[in-house]
Each structure stands twice: as C-alpha cells, then as structure tokens.
Amino acid sequence: MATGRLVEVYLDLLSQPCRAVHILLTRTKIPHRVHSVALRKGEHRTAEFSKLNPMQKVPVLVDNSFVLTESDAILKYLATKYDVPPHWYPRQPERRARVDEYLAWHHTNTRPHAAKVLLPAQLGAPVDQDRLDRALSDLDATLDRLESMFLRRQPFLCGDDITLADLLAICELMQPLGSGRDILKERPQLQRWRSRVQSAVGRSFDDAHAVLFVVRDRRRARL
C-alpha cells in the first residue's frame, strides 16, 4: 500500500537494472526521487554511498528507514508494497512463479551474455576477437532460448501481460546499443516483443534509455 512519502532511489541509467527500476517507478507513478550515482566517476565508491550500500553497487532503494539493494528485490518490493497493476508481479502463485523462473534464469544467461558483448567497448579496451566471437555465440544461444522457452506463442516472456521479467530482459538486451550493436537486428520475433514492451511502458522506455542513446549517437559520430 502506497504512503505519502517519496521512495528514494540511487541509480545510474547506464546500468541495465537501474533502468528497469526507473521504468517501473515512472510507468506506475510511484512517488519517488532519483539520486544520480555516476559509476564512471566512481561515485559508488564514496564513503557516503558505501555507508548506504557496502557492496558499492546500484540500484539502491530507501523507503523511510528501510534500505534495499539488488534489482530483483527492489522490483518485487515496489510491485508488492505499492498499488501497481498486478500484472507486473502476479498474485496468482503459478503466474508469479513464471516471473520468478525467468528472473532466476536471467542472471546466469541474459545478463552476463549481453554484458560480455558490450563490455570491451564500454571500457575502451581493445577487442579480443576470439573472446567476442565466443560471447556472441553464447548470446545467440540465450536469444534462441528466449524465443523458444519464454516467448513461444505468447506476447511477453511470462504470458499475455508485461511483467518485471520483461523489464529486466529488455534493459539488458538494449545495452549493446551503447557499442553500436543491435543484437535483435536479425531476430524478428524478439523485435516484435521489444516493440510490445515499448508500447506497454510508453514514454518511460525512452526516458530510461536516453543516456544510452546519447552514448550510441556519440559513438556513431566518431566513426
């Protein structure tokens, strides 16, 4: 149940999980205040932020005196405590379990495999072509499974409605755009899913990804 307080969130919108949290907050109109934490400037390593989260990671949520870290926990907390449409994190046990199933799979598949494609460019490191080829192969296998295991004949990853699973997944799969790579370019089924997610969250999608789009455009300008 919502209260009159503002939820405080500490985010860097170049971070995939932070964008998922941002989209949920803005789309569901949960009253909140965003504190920007620039990871590239090392702001997550300051003494002040380390007191808030000794792990020195974003996102972080502060709700009154309650401090919560980890994107999965934050998303579930927001969807459970606040008056948001139940499709985000369904109350029916079987439907909720499907969301939890994807979230568990996400952190050993979608997240690491998409991140490996972007990481060298993001850090400005030389590209090891063999490692990149392996990363792309792992990512292809993950995208295959997203299509065959999760989407199948349904419009969203966990059924007929958008859920937290779709938010985490889409934010992860958008990340390689920062290095100029659209990993869904040859994936019409996933492209249609991306369009459905964008339509479902509206302007919240572009607002959350604006910084990533700037990174993409700057890279294009240098080519």
URMO-V32010 format. One record per residue. N is the residue number from 1. PHI is phi as a letter, one per 30 degrees, with the letter a starting at -180 (999 if undefined). Layout:
n/phi
N/PHI
N/PHI
//
This chain:
n/phi
1/999
2/d
3/b
4/d
5/d
6/d
7/d
8/c
9/b
10/c
11/b
12/b
13/d
14/d
15/c
16/e
17/d
18/d
19/d
20/d
21/d
22/d
23/d
24/d
25/d
26/d
27/d
28/c
29/i
30/d
31/e
32/a
33/b
34/c
35/c
36/d
37/b
38/d
39/d
40/d
41/c
42/i
43/d
44/d
45/c
46/d
47/d
48/d
49/d
50/d
51/d
52/d
53/b
54/e
55/d
56/h
57/b
58/c
59/d
60/b
61/c
62/b
63/b
64/i
65/c
66/c
67/c
68/b
69/c
70/i
71/d
72/e
73/d
74/d
75/d
76/d
77/d
78/d
79/d
80/d
81/d
82/c
83/d
84/c
85/e
86/d
87/d
88/d
89/b
90/e
91/d
92/d
93/e
94/d
95/d
96/d
97/d
98/d
99/d
100/d
101/d
102/d
103/e
104/d
105/d
106/e
107/d
108/c
109/b
110/e
111/d
112/d
113/d
114/d
115/d
116/d
117/d
118/d
119/e
120/e
121/d
122/d
123/d
124/i
125/d
126/d
127/d
128/d
129/d
130/d
131/d
132/d
133/d
134/d
135/d
136/d
137/d
138/d
139/d
140/e
141/d
142/d
143/d
144/e
145/d
146/e
147/d
148/d
149/c
150/c
151/d
152/h
153/c
154/c
155/d
156/b
157/d
158/b
159/k
160/d
161/b
162/d
163/b
164/e
165/e
166/d
167/d
168/d
169/d
170/d
171/d
172/d
173/d
174/d
175/e
176/d
177/e
178/d
179/c
180/i
181/c
182/c
183/d
184/c
185/e
186/c
187/b
188/e
189/d
190/d
191/d
192/d
193/d
194/e
195/d
196/d
197/d
198/e
199/d
200/d
201/c
202/i
203/d
204/e
205/d
206/d
207/d
208/d
209/c
210/e
211/d
212/d
213/d
214/d
215/e
216/e
217/d
218/d
219/d
220/e
221/d
222/d
223/d
//
